[in-house]
């Protein structure tokens, strides 16, 4: 499948001049978000980004394995690394890598937001459980709950 900017990006992008950076595992979070978060600022930002991505199918996102547009306002973001728990940064990078590997997409690839639902629907139940099973938001995430 392997997406690249040249294959996925059109010359008319009504969303922004540059694609929004989104962590690979956030492709799932965006679809399962219910308005809860680590802080009011984080929740407001997550809702805004989710709406911008899911309501603008002609927008583009760059898949990353680092702090993204969602993480940047997280209260656990400490100099570009997750400080929620001692192992959080490594755990999150593994989640991102598993998503990219299972979607056969390389980090840095740019995809149309219109492709998110079809891409993630190809993930197996086992993959989603492996990626999301230890997430503190699992019980509240609509995407994860529909996989159970």
Residue, then its C-alpha position, 0 to 999 in steps of 0.5 A: x500500500x505504501x503512501x507517499x506525498x506525490x501519490x496522495x497530495x493533490x495540487x489543491x489543498x483547502x485545509x492548509x499549505x502544509x499537512x498537519x502532523x499527526x502521530x500514527x496511533x492518533x488515527x485511531x484516537x481521533x475516531x474514538x474521541x468522546x470529548x475527554x482528555x488530560x486537561x481542558x486545553x488538551x480536550x479543546x485542541x483534540x476536538x478541534x483537530x478531530x473536527x478539522x480532519x474528519x470534516x475536511x476530507x480534502x485535508x492532508x496529514x503527515x504521519x509522524x512518530x513524535x510530538x504532533x499537533x495533538x500532543x503539543x498542548x498535552x500537559x504530559x508533553x515535556x520538551x517533546x517527550x511524553x512524561x506521563x509515566x517513565x515508560x510512556x515515550x517508548x510505549x507511544x513510539x511502539x504504538x505508532x510503529x505498530x500502526x504504520x507497520x500494519x498499514x504498510x505506511x512509512x513515517x513521514x508519509x502524507x495521506x488524505x484525511x478522507x482515507x483514514x476510515x478505510x485505512x484503519x478499518x483494515x486493521x485486525x482486531x488483534x492489532x487494535x487490541x495490541x496497540x490500544x489495550x493498555x491505553x488509559x482511555x480504552x474504556x472511553x474510546x469508541x474506536x477501541x470499544x467497537x473492536x472488543 
